[in-house]
Amino acid sequence: MADLLEQFGPIDIYLFDQILRGRIARGMRVLDAGCGSGRNLVYFLREGFEVFAADADMQGVESTRRLASSLAPGLPAANFRVENIEEMSFPDDFADVVLSSAVLHFARGDDQFLAMLRGTWRVLKPGGLLFCRLASSIGMEGLMRRIDGRRHLLPDGSERYPVDAELLGKLTAELGGRLLDPLKTTVVQNQRCMTTWVVRKNA
């Protein structure tokens, strides 16, 4: 168990599943859009992937740079950038895999959500994989209190922009992608829920 933790770090279990299924392989370029402190990047850094990341939080990016420096000292610090994911400076069609873990549900409203999503999608290569985990109302319909638009107060006291299955289906089609897996949602004692959305960008 200790060896697994050292190799993979505190990785999202559903991202771990994508690795085990061979969808993310060595030689791919991975970009974490909203990296935080880099918890999902430990394996990719250890295994020699070409890793990039962005986050609006300077402390998070500095933590990710330190992590990269210790695990993959050959990677330039400039791979890890302090910037909003709506306006990332990476070029179009840049990465084979784009990660968005617990990021999009912090949108303040529809316009920001769509800007964040489009900014994330823009940097994904045709044929590439988007791995996204975000708050949803799936399985908790009626238990969230609407604040404004899609912005809701969850039973756990947090404010989120939760999605639902209909919206994710619509967005998948509008972006020009296809679901690789059925939507998978984890409900935590009716306090909050997170949905895994895995999409292949059409070539």
TIRO-2110 file (N, C-alpha, C; in Angstrom, 1 decimal):
// TIRO-2110
0.8, -1.2, 0.0, N, 1, A
0.0, 0.0, 0.0, CA, 1, A
0.9, 1.3, 0.0, C, 1, A
1.9, 1.2, 0.8, N, 2, A
2.8, 2.4, 0.9, CA, 2, A
3.5, 2.6, -0.5, C, 2, A
3.8, 1.5, -1.2, N, 3, A
4.5, 1.7, -2.5, CA, 3, A
3.5, 2.3, -3.5, C, 3, A
2.2, 1.9, -3.4, N, 4, A
1.2, 2.5, -4.3, CA, 4, A
1.1, 4.0, -4.0, C, 4, A
1.0, 4.4, -2.8, N, 5, A
0.9, 5.8, -2.4, CA, 5, A
2.1, 6.6, -2.9, C, 5, A
3.3, 6.0, -2.8, N, 6, A
4.5, 6.7, -3.2, CA, 6, A
4.5, 6.9, -4.8, C, 6, A
4.0, 5.8, -5.5, N, 7, A
4.0, 5.9, -6.9, CA, 7, A
2.9, 6.8, -7.5, C, 7, A
1.7, 6.8, -6.9, N, 8, A
0.6, 7.5, -7.4, CA, 8, A
0.2, 8.7, -6.7, C, 8, A
0.7, 8.9, -5.4, N, 9, A
0.3, 10.0, -4.6, CA, 9, A
-1.2, 9.9, -4.3, C, 9, A
-1.8, 11.0, -3.8, N, 10, A
-3.2, 11.1, -3.5, CA, 10, A
-4.1, 11.3, -4.7, C, 10, A
-3.9, 10.4, -5.7, N, 11, A
-4.6, 10.6, -7.0, CA, 11, A
-6.1, 10.3, -6.9, C, 11, A
-6.9, 11.0, -7.7, N, 12, A
-8.3, 10.8, -7.8, CA, 12, A
-8.5, 9.3, -8.2, C, 12, A
-9.3, 8.6, -7.5, N, 13, A
-9.5, 7.1, -7.8, CA, 13, A
-10.0, 6.9, -9.2, C, 13, A
-10.8, 7.8, -9.7, N, 14, A
-11.4, 7.6, -11.1, CA, 14, A
-10.4, 7.9, -12.2, C, 14, A
-9.4, 8.8, -11.8, N, 15, A
-8.3, 9.0, -12.8, CA, 15, A
-7.4, 7.8, -12.7, C, 15, A
-7.1, 7.3, -11.6, N, 16, A
-6.4, 6.0, -11.4, CA, 16, A
-7.0, 4.9, -12.3, C, 16, A
-8.3, 4.9, -12.4, N, 17, A
-9.0, 3.9, -13.2, CA, 17, A
-8.7, 4.1, -14.7, C, 17, A
-8.6, 5.3, -15.1, N, 18, A
-8.3, 5.6, -16.5, CA, 18, A
-6.9, 5.1, -16.9, C, 18, A
-5.9, 5.3, -15.9, N, 19, A
-4.6, 4.8, -16.1, CA, 19, A
-4.6, 3.3, -16.2, C, 19, A
-5.3, 2.6, -15.3, N, 20, A
-5.3, 1.2, -15.3, CA, 20, A
-5.9, 0.6, -16.6, C, 20, A
-6.8, 1.3, -17.2, N, 21, A
-7.4, 0.8, -18.4, CA, 21, A
-6.6, 1.2, -19.6, C, 21, A
-5.5, 1.8, -19.5, N, 22, A
-4.6, 2.0, -20.6, CA, 22, A
-4.9, 3.2, -21.4, C, 22, A
-5.8, 4.1, -21.0, N, 23, A
-6.2, 5.3, -21.7, CA, 23, A
-5.2, 6.4, -21.6, C, 23, A
-4.4, 6.4, -20.6, N, 24, A
-3.3, 7.4, -20.5, CA, 24, A
-2.0, 6.7, -20.4, C, 24, A
-1.2, 6.8, -21.5, N, 25, A
0.0, 6.0, -21.6, CA, 25, A
1.2, 6.8, -21.7, C, 25, A
2.4, 6.3, -21.4, N, 26, A
3.6, 7.0, -21.6, CA, 26, A
3.8, 7.6, -23.0, C, 26, A
4.4, 8.7, -23.0, N, 27, A
4.6, 9.4, -24.3, CA, 27, A
3.5, 10.5, -24.5, C, 27, A
2.4, 10.5, -23.7, N, 28, A
1.4, 11.5, -23.9, CA, 28, A
1.7, 12.7, -23.1, C, 28, A
1.2, 13.8, -23.6, N, 29, A
1.4, 15.1, -22.9, CA, 29, A
0.2, 15.4, -22.1, C, 29, A
0.4, 15.6, -20.8, N, 30, A
-0.7, 15.8, -19.8, CA, 30, A
-0.7, 17.2, -19.3, C, 30, A
-1.9, 17.8, -19.3, N, 31, A
-2.1, 19.2, -18.8, CA, 31, A
-3.1, 19.2, -17.8, C, 31, A
-2.8, 19.6, -16.6, N, 32, A
-3.8, 19.7, -15.5, CA, 32, A
-4.3, 21.2, -15.4, C, 32, A
-5.5, 21.3, -15.8, N, 33, A
-6.2, 22.7, -15.9, CA, 33, A
-6.9, 22.9, -14.5, C, 33, A
-6.2, 23.6, -13.6, N, 34, A
-6.7, 23.8, -12.3, CA, 34, A
-6.0, 22.8, -11.4, C, 34, A
-4.7, 22.8, -11.4, N, 35, A
-3.9, 21.8, -10.8, CA, 35, A
-3.9, 21.8, -9.2, C, 35, A
-4.2, 22.9, -8.6, N, 36, A
-4.1, 23.0, -7.2, CA, 36, A
-2.6, 22.7, -6.8, C, 36, A
-2.4, 21.9, -5.8, N, 37, A
-1.0, 21.6, -5.4, CA, 37, A
-0.4, 20.4, -6.2, C, 37, A
-1.1, 19.9, -7.2, N, 38, A
-0.5, 18.9, -8.1, CA, 38, A
-0.8, 17.5, -7.6, C, 38, A
-1.8, 17.2, -6.8, N, 39, A
-2.0, 15.9, -6.2, CA, 39, A
-2.2, 14.8, -7.3, C, 39, A
-2.8, 15.2, -8.4, N, 40, A
-3.1, 14.2, -9.5, CA, 40, A
-1.9, 14.0, -10.5, C, 40, A
-0.8, 14.7, -10.2, N, 41, A
0.3, 14.6, -11.2, CA, 41, A
1.5, 13.8, -10.7, C, 41, A
1.4, 13.2, -9.5, N, 42, A
2.6, 12.5, -9.0, CA, 42, A
3.0, 11.3, -9.9, C, 42, A
2.1, 10.5, -10.3, N, 43, A
2.4, 9.4, -11.2, CA, 43, A
3.0, 9.8, -12.5, C, 43, A
2.4, 10.8, -13.1, N, 44, A
2.8, 11.3, -14.4, CA, 44, A
4.2, 11.9, -14.3, C, 44, A
4.5, 12.6, -13.3, N, 45, A
5.9, 13.1, -13.1, CA, 45, A
6.9, 12.0, -12.8, C, 45, A
6.5, 11.0, -12.1, N, 46, A
7.4, 9.9, -11.8, CA, 46, A
7.7, 9.1, -13.0, C, 46, A
6.7, 9.0, -13.9, N, 47, A
6.9, 8.1, -15.0, CA, 47, A
7.4, 8.8, -16.3, C, 47, A
7.8, 10.0, -16.2, N, 48, A
8.4, 10.7, -17.3, CA, 48, A
7.5, 11.3, -18.3, C, 48, A
6.2, 11.5, -18.0, N, 49, A
5.3, 12.1, -18.9, CA, 49, A
5.7, 13.6, -19.1, C, 49, A
5.3, 14.2, -20.2, N, 50, A
5.5, 15.6, -20.4, CA, 50, A
4.3, 16.3, -19.7, C, 50, A
4.6, 16.9, -18.6, N, 51, A
3.5, 17.4, -17.8, CA, 51, A
3.5, 19.0, -17.8, C, 51, A
2.3, 19.5, -17.9, N, 52, A
2.0, 20.9, -17.8, CA, 52, A
0.9, 21.2, -16.9, C, 52, A
0.7, 22.4, -16.4, N, 53, A
-0.4, 22.7, -15.4, CA, 53, A
-0.6, 24.2, -15.4, C, 53, A
-1.8, 24.5, -15.0, N, 54, A
-2.2, 25.9, -14.7, CA, 54, A
-3.1, 26.0, -13.6, C, 54, A
-3.1, 27.1, -12.8, N, 55, A
-4.0, 27.4, -11.8, CA, 55, A
-3.9, 28.8, -11.5, C, 55, A
-5.1, 29.4, -11.1, N, 56, A
-5.1, 30.8, -10.7, CA, 56, A
-4.4, 31.1, -9.4, C, 56, A
-4.3, 30.1, -8.6, N, 57, A
-3.7, 30.2, -7.3, CA, 57, A
-2.2, 30.1, -7.3, C, 57, A
-1.5, 31.2, -6.9, N, 58, A
0.0, 31.2, -7.0, CA, 58, A
0.6, 30.1, -6.1, C, 58, A
0.1, 30.0, -4.9, N, 59, A
0.6, 29.0, -3.9, CA, 59, A
0.5, 27.6, -4.4, C, 59, A
-0.7, 27.3, -5.1, N, 60, A
-0.9, 26.0, -5.6, CA, 60, A
0.1, 25.7, -6.7, C, 60, A
0.4, 26.6, -7.6, N, 61, A
1.3, 26.4, -8.7, CA, 61, A
2.7, 26.3, -8.1, C, 61, A
3.1, 27.1, -7.1, N, 62, A
4.4, 26.9, -6.5, CA, 62, A
4.6, 25.5, -5.9, C, 62, A
3.5, 25.0, -5.3, N, 63, A
3.6, 23.6, -4.7, CA, 63, A
3.8, 22.6, -5.8, C, 63, A
3.1, 22.8, -6.9, N, 64, A
3.2, 21.9, -8.1, CA, 64, A
4.6, 22.0, -8.7, C, 64, A
5.2, 23.2, -8.7, N, 65, A
6.6, 23.3, -9.2, CA, 65, A
7.5, 22.6, -8.3, C, 65, A
7.4, 22.7, -7.0, N, 66, A
8.2, 22.0, -6.1, CA, 66, A
8.1, 20.5, -6.2, C, 66, A
6.9, 20.0, -6.4, N, 67, A
6.6, 18.6, -6.6, CA, 67, A
7.4, 18.1, -7.9, C, 67, A
7.2, 18.9, -8.9, N, 68, A
7.8, 18.5, -10.2, CA, 68, A
9.4, 18.6, -10.1, C, 68, A
9.9, 19.5, -9.4, N, 69, A
11.3, 19.7, -9.2, CA, 69, A
11.9, 18.4, -8.5, C, 69, A
11.1, 17.9, -7.5, N, 70, A
11.6, 16.7, -6.8, CA, 70, A
11.4, 15.4, -7.5, C, 70, A
10.4, 15.3, -8.4, N, 71, A
10.1, 14.0, -9.0, CA, 71, A
10.6, 14.0, -10.5, C, 71, A
10.6, 15.2, -11.1, N, 72, A
11.0, 15.2, -12.5, CA, 72, A
11.8, 16.5, -12.7, C, 72, A
13.1, 16.6, -12.2, N, 73, A
13.8, 17.8, -12.2, CA, 73, A
14.1, 18.4, -13.6, C, 73, A
14.0, 17.6, -14.6, N, 74, A
14.3, 18.1, -16.0, CA, 74, A
13.2, 19.0, -16.6, C, 74, A
12.0, 19.0, -15.9, N, 75, A
10.9, 19.8, -16.5, CA, 75, A
11.1, 21.2, -16.2, C, 75, A
10.9, 22.1, -17.1, N, 76, A
11.0, 23.6, -16.9, CA, 76, A
9.9, 24.1, -15.9, C, 76, A
10.3, 25.0, -15.1, N, 77, A
9.3, 25.6, -14.2, CA, 77, A
8.2, 26.3, -15.0, C, 77, A
8.5, 26.8, -16.2, N, 78, A
7.6, 27.5, -17.0, CA, 78, A
6.4, 26.6, -17.5, C, 78, A
6.5, 25.2, -17.3, N, 79, A
5.4, 24.3, -17.6, CA, 79, A
4.3, 24.5, -16.7, C, 79, A
4.5, 25.2, -15.6, N, 80, A
3.5, 25.3, -14.5, CA, 80, A
3.2, 26.8, -14.3, C, 80, A
2.0, 27.2, -14.7, N, 81, A
1.7, 28.6, -14.9, CA, 81, A
0.6, 29.1, -14.0, C, 81, A
0.8, 30.3, -13.5, N, 82, A
-0.2, 31.0, -12.7, CA, 82, A
-1.2, 31.7, -13.7, C, 82, A
-2.3, 31.2, -14.0, N, 83, A
-3.2, 31.8, -14.9, CA, 83, A
-4.6, 31.2, -14.8, C, 83, A
-5.6, 31.9, -15.1, N, 84, A
-7.0, 31.4, -15.1, CA, 84, A
-7.1, 30.4, -16.2, C, 84, A
-7.9, 29.3, -16.0, N, 85, A
-8.0, 28.3, -17.0, CA, 85, A
-8.9, 28.8, -18.2, C, 85, A
-9.6, 29.9, -18.0, N, 86, A
-10.4, 30.5, -19.1, CA, 86, A
-9.4, 31.1, -20.2, C, 86, A
-8.2, 31.5, -19.7, N, 87, A
-7.3, 32.2, -20.5, CA, 87, A
-5.9, 31.6, -20.5, C, 87, A
-5.8, 30.3, -20.5, N, 88, A
-4.5, 29.7, -20.4, CA, 88, A
-3.6, 30.1, -21.7, C, 88, A
-2.3, 30.2, -21.4, N, 89, A
-1.4, 30.6, -22.5, CA, 89, A
-0.9, 29.5, -23.4, C, 89, A
-1.3, 28.2, -23.0, N, 90, A
-1.0, 27.1, -23.9, CA, 90, A
-1.7, 27.2, -25.2, C, 90, A
-1.1, 26.7, -26.3, N, 91, A
-1.7, 26.8, -27.6, CA, 91, A
-2.9, 25.9, -27.8, C, 91, A
-3.7, 26.1, -28.8, N, 92, A
-4.8, 25.2, -29.2, CA, 92, A
-4.2, 23.8, -29.4, C, 92, A
-5.1, 22.8, -29.2, N, 93, A
-4.7, 21.4, -29.5, CA, 93, A
-3.4, 21.0, -29.0, C, 93, A
-3.1, 21.3, -27.7, N, 94, A
-1.8, 21.2, -27.1, CA, 94, A
-1.5, 19.8, -26.5, C, 94, A
-2.5, 19.3, -25.7, N, 95, A
-2.3, 18.1, -24.9, CA, 95, A
-3.1, 16.9, -25.3, C, 95, A
-2.5, 15.7, -25.1, N, 96, A
-3.2, 14.5, -25.3, CA, 96, A
-4.2, 14.2, -24.3, C, 96, A
-4.0, 14.6, -23.1, N, 97, A
-4.9, 14.4, -21.9, CA, 97, A
-5.0, 15.7, -21.2, C, 97, A
-6.2, 16.2, -20.9, N, 98, A
-6.4, 17.3, -20.0, CA, 98, A
-7.2, 16.9, -18.8, C, 98, A
-6.7, 17.3, -17.6, N, 99, A
-7.4, 17.0, -16.4, CA, 99, A
-8.1, 18.2, -15.8, C, 99, A
-9.3, 18.0, -15.3, N, 100, A
-10.0, 19.0, -14.7, CA, 100, A
-10.7, 18.4, -13.5, C, 100, A
-10.0, 18.4, -12.3, N, 101, A
-10.5, 17.7, -11.2, CA, 101, A
-11.0, 18.7, -10.1, C, 101, A
-12.3, 18.8, -9.8, N, 102, A
-12.8, 19.7, -8.8, CA, 102, A
-12.5, 21.1, -9.1, C, 102, A
-12.8, 21.5, -10.3, N, 103, A
-12.5, 22.9, -10.8, CA, 103, A
-13.7, 23.6, -11.3, C, 103, A
-14.4, 23.0, -12.2, N, 104, A
-15.5, 23.8, -12.9, CA, 104, A
-16.6, 24.1, -12.0, C, 104, A
-16.8, 23.4, -10.9, N, 105, A
-18.0, 23.7, -10.1, CA, 105, A
-17.8, 25.0, -9.2, C, 105, A
-16.6, 25.6, -9.3, N, 106, A
-16.4, 26.9, -8.7, CA, 106, A
-16.8, 28.1, -9.5, C, 106, A
-17.3, 27.8, -10.7, N, 107, A
-17.8, 28.9, -11.5, CA, 107, A
-18.9, 29.7, -10.8, C, 107, A
-18.9, 31.0, -11.0, N, 108, A
-19.8, 31.9, -10.4, CA, 108, A
-21.2, 31.9, -11.1, C, 108, A
-21.2, 31.5, -12.4, N, 109, A
-22.4, 31.5, -13.1, CA, 109, A
-22.2, 30.9, -14.5, C, 109, A
-23.2, 30.9, -15.3, N, 110, A
-23.2, 30.2, -16.6, CA, 110, A
-22.0, 30.7, -17.5, C, 110, A
-21.8, 32.0, -17.6, N, 111, A
-20.8, 32.6, -18.5, CA, 111, A
-19.4, 32.1, -18.0, C, 111, A
-19.1, 32.1, -16.7, N, 112, A
-17.8, 31.7, -16.3, CA, 112, A
-17.6, 30.2, -16.5, C, 112, A
-18.7, 29.4, -16.2, N, 113, A
-18.6, 28.0, -16.4, CA, 113, A
-18.2, 27.6, -17.8, C, 113, A
-19.0, 28.3, -18.7, N, 114, A
-18.7, 28.0, -20.2, CA, 114, A
-17.3, 28.4, -20.6, C, 114, A
-16.9, 29.6, -20.1, N, 115, A
-15.5, 30.1, -20.4, CA, 115, A
-14.5, 29.1, -19.9, C, 115, A
-14.6, 28.6, -18.6, N, 116, A
-13.7, 27.7, -18.0, CA, 116, A
-13.7, 26.4, -18.8, C, 116, A
-14.8, 25.9, -19.2, N, 117, A
-14.9, 24.7, -19.9, CA, 117, A
-14.3, 24.8, -21.3, C, 117, A
-14.6, 25.9, -22.0, N, 118, A
-14.1, 26.1, -23.4, CA, 118, A
-12.6, 26.3, -23.3, C, 118, A
-12.1, 27.0, -22.3, N, 119, A
-10.7, 27.2, -22.2, CA, 119, A
-10.0, 25.8, -21.9, C, 119, A
-10.6, 25.0, -21.2, N, 120, A
-10.0, 23.6, -20.9, CA, 120, A
-10.1, 22.8, -22.2, C, 120, A
-11.2, 22.8, -22.9, N, 121, A
-11.3, 22.0, -24.1, CA, 121, A
-10.4, 22.5, -25.2, C, 121, A
-10.2, 23.8, -25.3, N, 122, A
-9.4, 24.4, -26.4, CA, 122, A
-8.0, 23.8, -26.5, C, 122, A
-7.4, 23.5, -25.3, N, 123, A
-6.0, 23.0, -25.3, CA, 123, A
-5.9, 21.5, -25.5, C, 123, A
-7.0, 20.8, -25.7, N, 124, A
-7.0, 19.4, -25.9, CA, 124, A
-6.9, 19.0, -27.4, C, 124, A
-6.0, 18.1, -27.7, N, 125, A
-5.8, 17.7, -29.1, CA, 125, A
-7.0, 17.0, -29.6, C, 125, A
-7.3, 17.1, -30.9, N, 126, A
-8.3, 16.1, -31.5, CA, 126, A
-7.9, 14.7, -31.2, C, 126, A
-8.8, 13.9, -30.8, N, 127, A
-8.6, 12.5, -30.4, CA, 127, A
-8.1, 12.4, -29.0, C, 127, A
-7.9, 13.6, -28.3, N, 128, A
-7.5, 13.5, -26.9, CA, 128, A
-8.6, 13.3, -25.9, C, 128, A
-8.2, 13.1, -24.6, N, 129, A
-9.1, 12.7, -23.6, CA, 129, A
-9.2, 13.8, -22.5, C, 129, A
-10.4, 14.2, -22.2, N, 130, A
-10.7, 15.1, -21.1, CA, 130, A
-11.2, 14.2, -20.0, C, 130, A
-10.5, 14.3, -18.8, N, 131, A
-11.0, 13.7, -17.6, CA, 131, A
-11.4, 14.8, -16.7, C, 131, A
-12.7, 14.8, -16.3, N, 132, A
-13.3, 15.9, -15.6, CA, 132, A
-14.1, 15.3, -14.4, C, 132, A
-13.9, 15.8, -13.2, N, 133, A
-14.7, 15.5, -12.0, CA, 133, A
-15.2, 16.8, -11.5, C, 133, A
-16.5, 16.9, -11.3, N, 134, A
-17.2, 18.1, -10.8, CA, 134, A
-18.4, 17.8, -10.1, C, 134, A
-18.9, 18.8, -9.3, N, 135, A
-20.1, 18.6, -8.5, CA, 135, A
-21.3, 18.5, -9.4, C, 135, A
-22.3, 17.7, -9.0, N, 136, A
-23.5, 17.6, -9.8, CA, 136, A
-24.7, 17.4, -8.8, C, 136, A
-25.8, 17.5, -9.4, N, 137, A
-27.1, 17.2, -8.6, CA, 137, A
-27.6, 15.8, -8.8, C, 137, A
-26.9, 15.0, -9.6, N, 138, A
-27.3, 13.7, -9.9, CA, 138, A
-27.5, 12.8, -8.6, C, 138, A
-28.6, 12.3, -8.4, N, 139, A
-28.9, 11.6, -7.1, CA, 139, A
-29.2, 12.4, -5.9, C, 139, A
-29.1, 13.7, -6.1, N, 140, A
-29.4, 14.6, -4.9, CA, 140, A
-30.4, 15.7, -5.4, C, 140, A
-31.2, 15.4, -6.4, N, 141, A
-32.2, 16.4, -6.8, CA, 141, A
-33.1, 16.7, -5.7, C, 141, A
-33.4, 18.0, -5.5, N, 142, A
-34.3, 18.4, -4.4, CA, 142, A
-33.6, 18.7, -3.1, C, 142, A
-32.3, 18.3, -3.0, N, 143, A
-31.6, 18.4, -1.7, CA, 143, A
-30.7, 19.7, -1.7, C, 143, A
-30.6, 20.3, -2.8, N, 144, A
-29.8, 21.5, -2.9, CA, 144, A
-30.7, 22.8, -3.0, C, 144, A
-30.2, 23.9, -2.5, N, 145, A
-31.0, 25.1, -2.5, CA, 145, A
-30.4, 26.1, -3.5, C, 145, A
-31.3, 26.5, -4.5, N, 146, A
-30.8, 27.4, -5.5, CA, 146, A
-30.5, 28.7, -5.0, C, 146, A
-29.3, 29.2, -5.4, N, 147, A
-28.9, 30.6, -5.0, CA, 147, A
-29.2, 31.5, -6.1, C, 147, A
-28.7, 31.2, -7.3, N, 148, A
-28.9, 32.0, -8.5, CA, 148, A
-28.6, 31.2, -9.7, C, 148, A
-29.5, 31.0, -10.7, N, 149, A
-29.2, 30.2, -11.9, CA, 149, A
-28.9, 28.8, -11.5, C, 149, A
-27.7, 28.3, -11.9, N, 150, A
-27.3, 26.9, -11.5, CA, 150, A
-26.5, 26.9, -10.2, C, 150, A
-26.2, 28.0, -9.7, N, 151, A
-25.4, 28.1, -8.5, CA, 151, A
-26.3, 27.7, -7.3, C, 151, A
-25.8, 26.7, -6.5, N, 152, A
-26.6, 26.1, -5.4, CA, 152, A
-25.8, 26.1, -4.1, C, 152, A
-26.6, 26.0, -3.0, N, 153, A
-26.0, 25.7, -1.7, CA, 153, A
-26.3, 24.2, -1.4, C, 153, A
-25.2, 23.5, -1.2, N, 154, A
-25.2, 22.1, -1.0, CA, 154, A
-25.5, 21.8, 0.5, C, 154, A
-26.1, 20.6, 0.8, N, 155, A
-26.3, 20.3, 2.2, CA, 155, A
-25.1, 20.4, 3.1, C, 155, A
-23.9, 20.2, 2.5, N, 156, A
-22.7, 20.3, 3.4, CA, 156, A
-22.2, 21.7, 3.6, C, 156, A
-23.0, 22.7, 3.1, N, 157, A
-22.7, 24.1, 3.4, CA, 157, A
-21.9, 24.8, 2.3, C, 157, A
-21.4, 24.1, 1.3, N, 158, A
-20.6, 24.7, 0.3, CA, 158, A
-21.5, 25.2, -0.8, C, 158, A
-21.0, 26.2, -1.5, N, 159, A
-21.7, 26.8, -2.7, CA, 159, A
-21.0, 26.3, -4.0, C, 159, A
-21.8, 25.7, -4.9, N, 160, A
-21.2, 25.1, -6.1, CA, 160, A
-22.1, 25.4, -7.3, C, 160, A
-21.5, 25.1, -8.4, N, 161, A
-22.2, 25.2, -9.7, CA, 161, A
-22.4, 23.7, -10.2, C, 161, A
-23.4, 23.0, -9.7, N, 162, A
-23.6, 21.6, -10.0, CA, 162, A
-24.2, 21.4, -11.4, C, 162, A
-23.7, 20.4, -12.1, N, 163, A
-24.3, 20.1, -13.4, CA, 163, A
-25.2, 18.9, -13.2, C, 163, A
-25.9, 18.5, -14.3, N, 164, A
-26.7, 17.3, -14.3, CA, 164, A
-26.4, 16.5, -15.6, C, 164, A
-27.1, 15.4, -15.7, N, 165, A
-26.8, 14.5, -16.8, CA, 165, A
-27.2, 15.2, -18.2, C, 165, A
-28.3, 15.9, -18.1, N, 166, A
-28.8, 16.5, -19.4, CA, 166, A
-27.8, 17.5, -19.9, C, 166, A
-27.3, 18.4, -18.9, N, 167, A
-26.3, 19.4, -19.3, CA, 167, A
-25.0, 18.8, -19.9, C, 167, A
-24.5, 17.7, -19.2, N, 168, A
-23.3, 17.1, -19.6, CA, 168, A
-23.5, 16.5, -21.0, C, 168, A
-24.6, 15.9, -21.3, N, 169, A
-24.9, 15.3, -22.6, CA, 169, A
-24.9, 16.4, -23.7, C, 169, A
-25.6, 17.5, -23.3, N, 170, A
-25.6, 18.6, -24.3, CA, 170, A
-24.3, 19.2, -24.6, C, 170, A
-23.5, 19.4, -23.5, N, 171, A
-22.1, 19.9, -23.7, CA, 171, A
-21.2, 19.0, -24.5, C, 171, A
-21.3, 17.7, -24.2, N, 172, A
-20.5, 16.7, -25.0, CA, 172, A
-20.7, 16.9, -26.5, C, 172, A
-22.0, 17.0, -26.9, N, 173, A
-22.3, 17.1, -28.3, CA, 173, A
-21.9, 18.5, -28.8, C, 173, A
-22.1, 19.5, -28.1, N, 174, A
-21.8, 20.9, -28.5, CA, 174, A
-20.3, 21.1, -28.7, C, 174, A
-19.5, 20.5, -27.8, N, 175, A
-18.0, 20.6, -27.9, CA, 175, A
-17.4, 19.8, -29.0, C, 175, A
-18.2, 18.8, -29.5, N, 176, A
-17.6, 17.9, -30.5, CA, 176, A
-16.8, 16.8, -29.9, C, 176, A
-17.5, 16.1, -29.0, N, 177, A
-16.8, 15.0, -28.3, CA, 177, A
-17.8, 13.8, -28.1, C, 177, A
-17.3, 12.7, -27.5, N, 178, A
-18.1, 11.6, -27.2, CA, 178, A
-17.7, 11.0, -25.9, C, 178, A
-18.7, 10.5, -25.2, N, 179, A
-18.5, 9.9, -23.9, CA, 179, A
-17.7, 8.7, -24.0, C, 179, A
-16.6, 8.5, -23.2, N, 180, A
-15.9, 7.2, -23.2, CA, 180, A
-16.5, 6.3, -22.2, C, 180, A
-17.1, 6.8, -21.1, N, 181, A
-17.7, 6.0, -20.1, CA, 181, A
-19.1, 6.6, -19.8, C, 181, A
-20.0, 5.8, -19.2, N, 182, A
-21.2, 6.4, -18.7, CA, 182, A
-20.8, 7.3, -17.5, C, 182, A
-21.7, 8.3, -17.3, N, 183, A
-21.4, 9.2, -16.2, CA, 183, A
-21.5, 8.4, -14.9, C, 183, A
-20.5, 8.7, -14.0, N, 184, A
-20.4, 8.0, -12.8, CA, 184, A
-20.5, 9.0, -11.6, C, 184, A
-21.4, 8.8, -10.7, N, 185, A
-21.6, 9.8, -9.7, CA, 185, A
-21.5, 9.2, -8.3, C, 185, A
-20.7, 9.8, -7.4, N, 186, A
-20.6, 9.4, -6.0, CA, 186, A
-21.4, 10.3, -5.2, C, 186, A
-22.3, 9.8, -4.4, N, 187, A
-23.1, 10.6, -3.5, CA, 187, A
-22.6, 10.3, -2.1, C, 187, A
-22.2, 11.4, -1.3, N, 188, A
-21.7, 11.2, 0.0, CA, 188, A
-22.7, 11.6, 1.0, C, 188, A
-23.4, 10.6, 1.5, N, 189, A
-24.4, 10.7, 2.6, CA, 189, A
-25.3, 11.9, 2.4, C, 189, A
-25.8, 12.1, 1.1, N, 190, A
-26.7, 13.2, 0.8, CA, 190, A
-26.2, 14.6, 1.2, C, 190, A
-24.8, 14.7, 1.3, N, 191, A
-24.2, 16.0, 1.7, CA, 191, A
-23.7, 16.7, 0.4, C, 191, A
-23.1, 15.9, -0.5, N, 192, A
-22.5, 16.4, -1.7, CA, 192, A
-22.4, 15.2, -2.7, C, 192, A
-22.2, 15.5, -4.0, N, 193, A
-21.9, 14.5, -4.9, CA, 193, A
-21.1, 15.0, -6.0, C, 193, A
-20.2, 14.1, -6.6, N, 194, A
-19.3, 14.4, -7.6, CA, 194, A
-19.5, 13.4, -8.8, C, 194, A
-19.5, 14.0, -10.0, N, 195, A
-19.7, 13.2, -11.2, CA, 195, A
-18.4, 13.1, -12.0, C, 195, A
-18.1, 12.0, -12.5, N, 196, A
-16.9, 11.8, -13.4, CA, 196, A
-17.4, 11.8, -14.9, C, 196, A
-16.8, 12.7, -15.6, N, 197, A
-17.2, 13.0, -17.0, CA, 197, A
-15.9, 12.8, -17.9, C, 197, A
-15.9, 11.7, -18.7, N, 198, A
-14.7, 11.4, -19.5, CA, 198, A
-15.1, 11.4, -20.9, C, 198, A
-14.4, 12.3, -21.7, N, 199, A
-14.8, 12.6, -23.1, CA, 199, A
-13.6, 12.5, -24.0, C, 199, A
-13.9, 11.9, -25.1, N, 200, A
-12.9, 11.9, -26.2, CA, 200, A
-13.2, 13.0, -27.2, C, 200, A
-12.2, 13.9, -27.5, N, 201, A
-12.5, 15.0, -28.5, CA, 201, A
-12.4, 14.4, -29.9, C, 201, A
-13.4, 14.7, -30.7, N, 202, A
-13.5, 14.1, -32.0, CA, 202, A
-12.3, 14.6, -32.9, C, 202, A
-11.8, 13.6, -33.6, N, 203, A
-10.6, 13.9, -34.5, CA, 203, A
-11.0, 14.8, -35.7, C, 203, A
END
